[in-house]
Amino acid sequence: MSVFHDREEYEKISQHLSKYQEIVHEVEAIISSSYDGIYVTDGEANTIRVNTAYEEITGIKAPEVLGRNMRDLVAGGFFSESVTLKVLEENKTVTLSQKLKTGKHVLVTGNPFFDDEGRIKMVVTNVRDMSDLDNLNQQLKESLERTKAYRDRLQELQMSAYKDNEIVRVSRAMRAVYDLVERICGTDATILLEGDTGVGKDRVAEEIHAKSNRAERGIFVKVNCGAIPETLLESELFGYERGAFTGADREGKHGLFEMADKGTLFLDEVESMSLALQGKLLRVLQDFEITRVGGTIPKKVDVRLVCASNQDLKELVSQQKFRSDLYYRLHVIPVHIPPLRDRIEDIPYLVRLFLDRFNKKYSQQKIFSSAALDKLIKYAWPGNVREVANLIERLVVITTGSRIEVNDLPIEIYDRASEYEAMCQGKTLKEHLRCVEMSLIRNAINKYGNARRAAPHLGVHPSTLTRKLKEGDDAK
Protein backbone atom coordinates (compact mmCIF):
# COMPACT_ATOMS: atom_id res chain seq x y z
CA MET A 1 0.00 0.00 0.00
CA SER A 2 2.81 2.36 0.87
CA VAL A 3 4.49 1.81 -2.49
CA PHE A 4 1.19 2.39 -4.28
CA HIS A 5 0.58 5.60 -2.33
CA ASP A 6 4.10 6.86 -3.13
CA ARG A 7 3.51 6.12 -6.77
CA GLU A 8 0.33 8.20 -6.81
CA GLU A 9 2.16 11.10 -5.19
CA TYR A 10 4.92 10.80 -7.71
CA GLU A 11 2.46 10.90 -10.61
CA LYS A 12 0.76 13.99 -9.16
CA ILE A 13 4.11 15.71 -8.78
CA SER A 14 5.01 14.73 -12.33
CA GLN A 15 1.72 16.14 -13.62
CA HIS A 16 2.23 19.41 -11.72
CA LEU A 17 5.78 19.61 -12.97
CA SER A 18 4.65 18.98 -16.52
CA LYS A 19 1.99 21.70 -16.28
CA TYR A 20 4.55 24.06 -14.76
CA GLN A 21 6.93 23.34 -17.61
CA GLU A 22 4.15 24.01 -20.12
CA ILE A 23 3.44 27.34 -18.44
CA VAL A 24 7.15 28.17 -18.45
CA HIS A 25 7.34 27.35 -22.17
CA GLU A 26 4.26 29.49 -22.87
CA VAL A 27 5.70 32.40 -20.93
CA GLU A 28 9.02 31.94 -22.74
CA ALA A 29 7.17 31.96 -26.07
CA ILE A 30 5.28 35.11 -25.11
CA ILE A 31 8.47 36.88 -24.00
CA SER A 32 10.33 35.81 -27.14
CA SER A 33 7.53 36.90 -29.50
CA SER A 34 7.08 40.33 -27.89
CA TYR A 35 7.95 43.30 -30.09
CA ASP A 36 8.94 45.19 -26.93
CA GLY A 37 12.30 44.41 -25.45
CA ILE A 38 12.08 42.56 -22.11
CA TYR A 39 14.87 42.57 -19.54
CA VAL A 40 14.42 40.52 -16.31
CA THR A 41 16.47 40.62 -13.11
CA ASP A 42 16.05 38.92 -9.76
CA GLY A 43 15.51 40.75 -6.48
CA GLU A 44 19.26 41.39 -6.20
CA ALA A 45 19.46 43.09 -9.63
CA ASN A 46 21.15 40.14 -11.30
CA THR A 47 20.21 39.69 -14.97
CA ILE A 48 18.32 36.42 -15.54
CA ARG A 49 16.45 36.87 -18.84
CA VAL A 50 16.72 38.99 -22.05
CA ASN A 51 14.48 38.44 -25.09
CA THR A 52 15.36 38.67 -28.78
CA ALA A 53 13.53 41.97 -29.24
CA TYR A 54 15.75 43.53 -26.55
CA GLU A 55 18.87 42.46 -28.45
CA GLU A 56 17.49 43.88 -31.71
CA ILE A 57 16.37 47.16 -30.14
CA THR A 58 19.48 47.86 -28.07
CA GLY A 59 22.25 46.14 -29.99
CA ILE A 60 23.32 44.51 -26.68
CA LYS A 61 23.55 40.69 -26.89
CA ALA A 62 22.24 38.41 -24.12
CA PRO A 63 25.63 36.79 -23.33
CA GLU A 64 27.04 40.24 -22.52
CA VAL A 65 24.61 40.81 -19.64
CA LEU A 66 23.20 37.46 -18.43
CA GLY A 67 24.26 36.67 -14.87
CA ARG A 68 25.70 40.14 -14.36
CA ASN A 69 24.52 42.63 -11.75
CA MET A 70 23.01 45.95 -12.89
CA ARG A 71 25.41 47.93 -10.71
CA ASP A 72 28.37 46.41 -12.56
CA LEU A 73 26.71 47.01 -15.93
CA VAL A 74 26.10 50.69 -15.15
CA ALA A 75 29.70 51.03 -13.93
CA GLY A 76 30.86 49.31 -17.12
CA GLY A 77 29.06 51.88 -19.31
CA PHE A 78 26.37 49.55 -20.64
CA PHE A 79 23.62 51.85 -19.37
CA SER A 80 23.52 55.54 -18.40
CA GLU A 81 21.43 54.50 -15.38
CA SER A 82 19.43 51.47 -14.27
CA VAL A 83 15.68 51.43 -13.95
CA THR A 84 15.98 48.13 -12.03
CA LEU A 85 17.98 49.81 -9.27
CA LYS A 86 15.42 52.64 -9.15
CA VAL A 87 12.62 50.09 -8.72
CA LEU A 88 14.49 48.29 -5.93
CA GLU A 89 15.14 51.63 -4.26
CA GLU A 90 11.62 53.07 -4.56
CA ASN A 91 9.66 49.80 -4.36
CA LYS A 92 7.35 50.79 -7.24
CA THR A 93 7.09 50.98 -11.02
CA VAL A 94 9.56 53.46 -12.55
CA THR A 95 9.94 54.83 -16.11
CA LEU A 96 13.00 56.63 -17.38
CA SER A 97 15.02 57.42 -20.49
CA GLN A 98 18.17 55.37 -20.92
CA LYS A 99 21.29 55.88 -23.02
CA LEU A 100 23.09 52.69 -24.03
CA LYS A 101 26.71 51.92 -24.85
CA THR A 102 25.63 51.25 -28.44
CA GLY A 103 24.51 54.88 -28.76
CA LYS A 104 20.84 53.94 -28.77
CA HIS A 105 18.25 55.87 -26.77
CA VAL A 106 15.46 53.79 -25.20
CA LEU A 107 12.47 54.33 -22.93
CA VAL A 108 12.40 51.73 -20.12
CA THR A 109 9.70 50.88 -17.57
CA GLY A 110 10.64 48.65 -14.64
CA ASN A 111 7.84 46.68 -12.93
CA PRO A 112 8.42 45.00 -9.54
CA PHE A 113 7.04 41.52 -8.73
CA PHE A 114 6.62 40.79 -5.01
CA ASP A 115 6.70 37.52 -3.05
CA ASP A 116 4.20 36.60 -0.33
CA GLU A 117 6.21 38.51 2.24
CA GLY A 118 6.17 41.73 0.21
CA ARG A 119 9.76 41.55 -0.94
CA ILE A 120 10.75 42.16 -4.56
CA LYS A 121 11.73 38.84 -6.07
CA MET A 122 11.92 39.98 -9.69
CA VAL A 123 12.01 43.19 -11.82
CA VAL A 124 10.64 42.95 -15.36
CA THR A 125 11.61 45.87 -17.61
CA ASN A 126 9.89 46.79 -20.85
CA VAL A 127 12.15 48.52 -23.38
CA ARG A 128 11.04 50.65 -26.33
CA ASP A 129 13.24 52.16 -29.01
CA MET A 130 13.17 55.98 -28.93
CA SER A 131 15.45 56.47 -31.95
CA ASP A 132 12.59 57.12 -34.41
CA LEU A 133 10.97 59.55 -31.98
CA ASP A 134 14.33 61.24 -31.42
CA ASN A 135 14.77 61.55 -35.19
CA LEU A 136 11.30 63.05 -35.53
CA ASN A 137 12.02 65.48 -32.69
CA GLN A 138 15.29 66.45 -34.34
CA GLN A 139 13.57 66.94 -37.68
CA LEU A 140 10.91 69.07 -35.98
CA LYS A 141 13.60 71.12 -34.25
CA GLU A 142 15.46 71.63 -37.51
CA SER A 143 12.21 72.52 -39.28
CA LEU A 144 11.36 75.09 -36.61
CA GLU A 145 14.87 76.53 -36.86
CA ARG A 146 14.57 76.77 -40.65
CA THR A 147 11.15 78.38 -40.32
CA LYS A 148 12.57 80.94 -37.91
CA ALA A 149 15.50 81.58 -40.23
CA TYR A 150 13.14 82.05 -43.21
CA ARG A 151 10.93 84.33 -41.13
CA ASP A 152 13.91 86.41 -40.00
CA ARG A 153 15.19 86.64 -43.58
CA LEU A 154 11.73 87.65 -44.80
CA GLN A 155 11.63 90.38 -42.17
CA GLU A 156 15.04 91.62 -43.33
CA LEU A 157 13.90 91.66 -46.96
CA GLN A 158 10.69 93.46 -46.04
CA MET A 159 12.57 96.07 -44.04
CA SER A 160 14.94 96.56 -46.98
CA ALA A 161 11.95 96.92 -49.32
CA TYR A 162 10.37 99.51 -47.02
CA LYS A 163 13.55 101.60 -47.22
CA ASP A 164 13.61 101.23 -51.01
CA ASN A 165 9.92 102.17 -51.35
CA GLU A 166 10.35 105.68 -50.03
CA ILE A 167 7.02 107.43 -50.06
CA VAL A 168 6.86 111.00 -51.28
CA ARG A 169 5.18 113.32 -48.79
CA VAL A 170 5.94 116.79 -50.10
CA SER A 171 2.35 117.98 -50.42
CA ARG A 172 0.41 119.16 -47.39
CA ALA A 173 -2.16 116.39 -48.01
CA MET A 174 0.42 113.60 -47.79
CA ARG A 175 2.18 115.17 -44.83
CA ALA A 176 -1.16 115.07 -43.02
CA VAL A 177 -1.54 111.39 -43.90
CA TYR A 178 1.87 110.55 -42.50
CA ASP A 179 1.39 112.63 -39.40
CA LEU A 180 -1.62 110.39 -38.74
CA VAL A 181 0.41 107.24 -39.55
CA GLU A 182 3.04 108.26 -36.99
CA ARG A 183 0.35 108.55 -34.32
CA ILE A 184 -1.39 105.25 -35.01
CA CYS A 185 1.47 102.89 -35.91
CA GLY A 186 2.26 102.17 -32.26
CA THR A 187 -1.27 100.92 -31.56
CA ASP A 188 -3.03 97.67 -32.48
CA ALA A 189 -6.22 99.43 -33.60
CA THR A 190 -7.79 98.23 -36.85
CA ILE A 191 -7.13 100.64 -39.73
CA LEU A 192 -9.17 101.26 -42.88
CA LEU A 193 -7.27 102.82 -45.79
CA GLU A 194 -9.50 104.61 -48.29
CA GLY A 195 -8.57 106.02 -51.67
CA ASP A 196 -8.65 105.58 -55.43
CA THR A 197 -6.90 102.73 -57.19
CA GLY A 198 -3.15 103.22 -57.38
CA VAL A 199 -2.77 105.93 -54.71
CA GLY A 200 -0.41 103.74 -52.67
CA LYS A 201 -2.60 102.18 -50.00
CA ASP A 202 -0.35 99.12 -49.85
CA ARG A 203 2.71 101.34 -49.31
CA VAL A 204 0.98 103.11 -46.44
CA ALA A 205 0.06 99.73 -44.92
CA GLU A 206 3.70 98.61 -45.19
CA GLU A 207 4.79 101.84 -43.52
CA ILE A 208 2.36 101.30 -40.63
CA HIS A 209 3.81 97.82 -40.08
CA ALA A 210 7.43 98.95 -40.47
CA LYS A 211 7.03 101.69 -37.86
CA SER A 212 5.28 99.41 -35.34
CA ASN A 213 6.88 97.06 -32.81
CA ARG A 214 5.31 94.20 -34.77
CA ALA A 215 8.00 94.60 -37.44
CA GLU A 216 10.45 93.02 -34.99
CA ARG A 217 8.15 90.16 -33.95
CA GLY A 218 6.21 89.22 -37.07
CA ILE A 219 5.89 89.73 -40.80
CA PHE A 220 3.70 91.79 -43.10
CA VAL A 221 1.26 89.61 -45.05
CA LYS A 222 -0.65 91.12 -47.95
CA VAL A 223 -3.62 89.63 -49.76
CA ASN A 224 -5.75 91.12 -52.52
CA CYS A 225 -9.22 89.80 -51.76
CA GLY A 226 -10.43 90.71 -55.23
CA ALA A 227 -7.74 88.63 -56.93
CA ILE A 228 -8.64 85.32 -55.22
CA PRO A 229 -11.76 83.34 -56.24
CA GLU A 230 -14.47 83.42 -53.58
CA THR A 231 -14.35 79.63 -53.21
CA LEU A 232 -10.66 79.78 -52.26
CA LEU A 233 -10.51 82.99 -50.25
CA GLU A 234 -11.83 81.47 -47.02
CA SER A 235 -9.26 78.65 -47.00
CA GLU A 236 -6.50 81.15 -47.88
CA LEU A 237 -7.40 83.39 -44.95
CA PHE A 238 -8.18 80.78 -42.30
CA GLY A 239 -6.34 77.68 -43.58
CA TYR A 240 -7.80 74.20 -43.73
CA GLU A 241 -7.50 70.85 -42.01
CA ARG A 242 -6.39 67.60 -43.61
CA GLY A 243 -9.05 66.28 -45.98
CA ALA A 244 -11.22 69.40 -45.66
CA PHE A 245 -12.13 69.25 -49.36
CA THR A 246 -11.20 67.49 -52.59
CA GLY A 247 -7.70 68.46 -53.66
CA ALA A 248 -6.70 69.69 -50.22
CA ASP A 249 -3.12 69.17 -49.09
CA ARG A 250 -2.78 65.91 -47.12
CA GLU A 251 -1.28 67.71 -44.14
CA GLY A 252 -3.65 70.69 -44.18
CA LYS A 253 -2.48 74.28 -44.60
CA HIS A 254 -1.83 77.34 -42.48
CA GLY A 255 -3.99 80.34 -43.34
CA LEU A 256 -2.80 83.92 -43.79
CA PHE A 257 -4.06 84.86 -40.33
CA GLU A 258 -1.75 82.22 -38.84
CA MET A 259 1.15 83.32 -41.04
CA ALA A 260 0.68 86.92 -39.88
CA ASP A 261 0.66 85.96 -36.19
CA LYS A 262 2.55 88.62 -34.17
CA GLY A 263 2.63 90.72 -37.36
CA THR A 264 0.27 92.62 -39.67
CA LEU A 265 -2.33 91.30 -42.14
CA PHE A 266 -3.27 93.66 -44.97
CA LEU A 267 -6.57 92.91 -46.74
CA ASP A 268 -6.80 94.92 -49.96
CA GLU A 269 -10.12 95.32 -51.82
CA VAL A 270 -11.95 94.08 -48.72
CA GLU A 271 -15.25 95.09 -50.32
CA SER A 272 -14.95 92.17 -52.76
CA MET A 273 -15.64 89.63 -49.98
CA SER A 274 -19.00 87.91 -50.03
CA LEU A 275 -21.45 88.74 -47.23
CA ALA A 276 -20.97 85.24 -45.78
CA LEU A 277 -17.19 85.65 -45.61
CA GLN A 278 -17.63 89.14 -44.18
CA GLY A 279 -19.52 87.53 -41.32
CA LYS A 280 -16.62 85.17 -40.61
CA LEU A 281 -14.14 88.05 -40.69
CA LEU A 282 -16.35 89.90 -38.21
CA ARG A 283 -16.22 86.95 -35.81
CA VAL A 284 -12.42 86.93 -36.03
CA LEU A 285 -12.30 90.64 -35.22
CA GLN A 286 -14.46 90.13 -32.13
CA ASP A 287 -12.04 87.83 -30.27
CA PHE A 288 -9.18 87.17 -32.75
CA GLU A 289 -9.81 83.43 -32.95
CA ILE A 290 -9.80 81.57 -36.26
CA THR A 291 -11.10 78.12 -37.11
CA ARG A 292 -9.64 76.34 -40.12
CA VAL A 293 -11.92 75.11 -42.89
CA GLY A 294 -12.94 71.56 -41.95
CA GLY A 295 -11.81 72.10 -38.35
CA THR A 296 -13.66 72.53 -35.07
CA ILE A 297 -10.98 73.82 -32.70
CA PRO A 298 -10.54 77.63 -32.60
CA LYS A 299 -7.04 79.04 -32.45
CA LYS A 300 -5.97 82.40 -31.02
CA VAL A 301 -4.04 84.72 -33.33
CA ASP A 302 -2.23 87.95 -32.50
CA VAL A 303 -2.68 90.00 -35.66
CA ARG A 304 -2.89 93.70 -36.45
CA LEU A 305 -5.47 94.09 -39.25
CA VAL A 306 -5.21 96.79 -41.92
CA CYS A 307 -7.90 96.85 -44.61
CA ALA A 308 -8.20 98.90 -47.78
CA SER A 309 -10.89 99.75 -50.29
CA ASN A 310 -11.11 101.92 -53.38
CA GLN A 311 -14.88 102.18 -53.01
CA ASP A 312 -17.14 104.05 -50.62
CA LEU A 313 -17.93 101.32 -48.06
CA LYS A 314 -20.60 103.44 -46.42
CA GLU A 315 -22.42 103.64 -49.76
CA LEU A 316 -22.04 99.86 -50.17
CA VAL A 317 -23.58 99.44 -46.70
CA SER A 318 -26.62 101.47 -47.79
CA GLN A 319 -26.87 99.23 -50.87
CA GLN A 320 -26.67 96.15 -48.59
CA LYS A 321 -23.52 94.99 -50.39
CA PHE A 322 -21.36 95.35 -47.28
CA ARG A 323 -22.21 94.45 -43.69
CA SER A 324 -22.78 97.48 -41.49
CA ASP A 325 -21.46 95.73 -38.36
CA LEU A 326 -18.21 94.84 -40.18
CA TYR A 327 -17.94 98.37 -41.55
CA TYR A 328 -17.98 99.86 -38.07
CA ARG A 329 -15.47 97.24 -36.88
CA LEU A 330 -13.09 98.22 -39.67
CA HIS A 331 -13.76 101.95 -39.46
CA VAL A 332 -11.92 102.37 -36.13
CA ILE A 333 -9.22 104.57 -37.67
CA PRO A 334 -10.00 105.62 -41.26
CA VAL A 335 -7.10 107.00 -43.29
CA HIS A 336 -7.96 108.70 -46.58
CA ILE A 337 -5.14 108.78 -49.14
CA PRO A 338 -5.76 111.59 -51.67
CA PRO A 339 -5.45 111.01 -55.42
CA LEU A 340 -2.44 112.39 -57.24
CA ARG A 341 -4.49 115.10 -58.94
CA ASP A 342 -5.05 116.60 -55.47
CA ARG A 343 -1.34 116.66 -54.61
CA ILE A 344 0.45 117.77 -57.75
CA GLU A 345 3.41 118.98 -55.65
CA ASP A 346 4.34 115.30 -55.22
CA ILE A 347 4.47 114.53 -58.95
CA PRO A 348 8.01 115.77 -59.82
CA TYR A 349 9.41 113.98 -56.77
CA LEU A 350 7.62 110.76 -57.72
CA VAL A 351 8.95 111.05 -61.26
CA ARG A 352 12.49 111.48 -59.92
CA LEU A 353 12.06 108.60 -57.45
CA PHE A 354 10.89 106.13 -60.12
CA LEU A 355 13.37 107.41 -62.70
CA ASP A 356 16.26 106.74 -60.30
CA ARG A 357 14.86 103.33 -59.42
CA PHE A 358 14.39 102.12 -63.01
CA ASN A 359 17.64 103.67 -64.25
CA LYS A 360 19.38 101.59 -61.60
CA LYS A 361 17.32 98.48 -62.42
CA TYR A 362 18.03 98.63 -66.17
CA SER A 363 21.54 100.16 -65.95
CA GLN A 364 20.47 103.38 -67.69
CA GLN A 365 21.15 107.08 -67.11
CA LYS A 366 18.10 108.67 -68.68
CA ILE A 367 16.69 112.08 -67.84
CA PHE A 368 13.54 114.04 -68.74
CA SER A 369 13.60 117.23 -70.73
CA SER A 370 12.03 120.16 -68.89
CA ALA A 371 9.20 120.23 -71.45
CA ALA A 372 8.45 116.50 -70.93
CA LEU A 373 8.57 116.94 -67.16
CA ASP A 374 6.15 119.86 -67.43
CA LYS A 375 3.71 117.67 -69.37
CA LEU A 376 3.95 114.98 -66.68
CA ILE A 377 3.20 117.49 -63.93
CA LYS A 378 0.13 118.84 -65.75
CA TYR A 379 -1.31 115.40 -66.48
CA ALA A 380 -4.26 114.31 -64.31
CA TRP A 381 -2.87 110.77 -63.59
CA PRO A 382 -6.16 108.84 -63.25
CA GLY A 383 -4.12 105.74 -62.38
CA ASN A 384 -2.32 107.67 -59.63
CA VAL A 385 1.10 106.60 -58.32
CA ARG A 386 0.91 103.16 -59.94
CA GLU A 387 0.42 104.81 -63.34
CA VAL A 388 3.45 107.04 -62.73
CA ALA A 389 5.64 104.05 -61.87
CA ASN A 390 4.44 102.01 -64.87
CA LEU A 391 4.93 104.89 -67.31
CA ILE A 392 8.44 105.77 -66.07
CA GLU A 393 9.52 102.13 -66.31
CA ARG A 394 8.14 101.90 -69.85
CA LEU A 395 9.91 105.10 -70.95
CA VAL A 396 13.23 104.00 -69.45
CA VAL A 397 12.98 100.68 -71.33
CA ILE A 398 11.68 101.73 -74.76
CA THR A 399 13.13 105.20 -75.45
CA THR A 400 16.31 105.17 -77.52
CA GLY A 401 18.09 108.34 -76.44
CA SER A 402 19.39 109.30 -73.02
CA ARG A 403 16.96 112.23 -72.91
CA ILE A 404 13.19 111.59 -72.76
CA GLU A 405 11.38 114.21 -74.84
CA VAL A 406 7.75 115.26 -75.14
CA ASN A 407 7.23 113.17 -78.27
CA ASP A 408 8.30 110.09 -76.30
CA LEU A 409 5.30 110.47 -73.97
CA PRO A 410 1.98 108.64 -74.56
CA ILE A 411 -0.61 110.59 -76.49
CA GLU A 412 -2.93 110.90 -73.50
CA ILE A 413 -0.37 112.98 -71.63
CA TYR A 414 -0.18 115.71 -74.25
CA ASP A 415 -1.89 118.98 -73.42
CA ARG A 416 -4.95 118.47 -75.56
CA ALA A 417 -6.57 121.88 -74.94
CA SER A 418 -4.61 123.70 -77.65
CA GLU A 419 -5.25 120.82 -80.05
CA TYR A 420 -8.97 121.06 -79.37
CA GLU A 421 -8.87 124.75 -80.20
CA ALA A 422 -6.93 124.21 -83.43
CA MET A 423 -9.00 121.22 -84.42
CA CYS A 424 -12.33 122.89 -83.74
CA GLN A 425 -11.51 126.37 -85.08
CA GLY A 426 -14.35 127.73 -87.24
CA LYS A 427 -16.69 124.84 -86.53
CA THR A 428 -20.31 124.98 -85.42
CA LEU A 429 -21.32 124.15 -81.83
CA LYS A 430 -22.55 120.74 -82.95
CA GLU A 431 -19.28 120.00 -84.75
CA HIS A 432 -17.29 121.33 -81.81
CA LEU A 433 -19.13 119.05 -79.37
CA ARG A 434 -18.57 116.08 -81.68
CA CYS A 435 -14.88 116.97 -81.83
CA VAL A 436 -14.57 117.03 -78.03
CA GLU A 437 -16.60 113.82 -77.79
CA MET A 438 -14.26 112.03 -80.21
CA SER A 439 -11.22 113.16 -78.20
CA LEU A 440 -12.74 111.85 -74.98
CA ILE A 441 -13.59 108.52 -76.62
CA ARG A 442 -10.12 108.07 -78.12
CA ASN A 443 -8.43 108.99 -74.85
CA ALA A 444 -10.57 106.43 -72.97
CA ILE A 445 -9.77 103.71 -75.53
CA ASN A 446 -6.05 104.53 -75.30
CA LYS A 447 -6.23 104.31 -71.54
CA TYR A 448 -8.30 101.12 -71.17
CA GLY A 449 -7.14 99.26 -74.28
CA ASN A 450 -10.31 98.87 -76.35
CA ALA A 451 -13.89 100.09 -76.76
CA ARG A 452 -15.38 97.26 -74.69
CA ARG A 453 -13.28 98.15 -71.62
CA ALA A 454 -13.64 101.91 -72.10
CA ALA A 455 -17.44 101.86 -72.47
CA PRO A 456 -18.35 101.32 -68.77
CA HIS A 457 -16.12 104.24 -67.74
CA LEU A 458 -17.88 106.52 -70.22
CA GLY A 459 -21.32 105.18 -69.24
CA VAL A 460 -22.28 103.88 -72.71
CA HIS A 461 -22.55 100.54 -74.51
CA PRO A 462 -19.47 99.33 -76.47
CA SER A 463 -21.50 99.30 -79.70
CA THR A 464 -22.24 103.00 -79.16
CA LEU A 465 -18.52 103.78 -78.99
CA THR A 466 -17.83 101.73 -82.11
CA ARG A 467 -20.60 103.56 -83.99
CA LYS A 468 -19.40 107.01 -82.89
CA LEU A 469 -15.82 106.19 -83.87
CA LYS A 470 -17.03 105.15 -87.35
CA GLU A 471 -19.12 108.34 -87.66
CA GLY A 472 -16.10 110.40 -86.63
CA ASP A 473 -13.88 108.71 -89.23
CA ASP A 474 -16.53 109.22 -91.93
CA ALA A 475 -16.83 112.91 -91.03
CA LYS A 476 -13.11 113.54 -91.62
Secondary structure, DSSP 8 states (H G I E B T S, - for coil): -HHHHHHHHHHHHHHHHHHHHHHHHHHHHHHHH-SSEEEEEETTSBEEEE-HHHHHHH---HHHHTT-BHHHHHHTTSBSS-HHHHHHHHTS-EEEEEEBTTS-EEEEEEEEEE-TTS-EEEEEEEEEE-HHHHHHHHHHHHHHHHHHHHHHHHHHHHHHHHHHS-----SHHHHHHHHHHHHHTTS---EEEE--TTS-HHHHHHHHHHTSTHHHHS-EEEEEGGGS-HHHHHHHHH-B-TTSSTT--TT-B--HHHHTTTSEEEEETGGGS-HHHHHHHHHHHHH-EE--BT----EE---EEEEEESS-HHHHHHTTSS-HHHHHHHTTEEEE---GGG-GGGHHHHHHHHHHHHHHHTT---EE-HHHHHHHHHS--TTHHHHHHHHHHHHHHH--SSEE-GGGS-GGGS-HHHHHHHHHTT--HHHHHHHHHHHHHHHHHHHHSSHHHHHHHHTS-HHHHHHHHHHHHHH-
